[in-house]
């Protein structure tokens, strides 16, 4: 029972600390994940919130990160 509780506690902690899609580094000035895939607005996921707009004839494409 103790091992089960310990495993569950560790799993929850890992999920809480790793769940965020935002930049973890508090010193980051800019973090664009480009994960929204539509429109011309690009949201900055760092704490500074330096959002931007895509200019020109850029198009969203589905891609694969490897």
Buried (B, 14 or more C-beta within 10 A) or exposed (E): EEEEEEEEEEEEEEEEEEEEEEBEEEEBEEBBEEEEEEEEEBBBBBBEEEEEEEEEEEEEEEEEEE
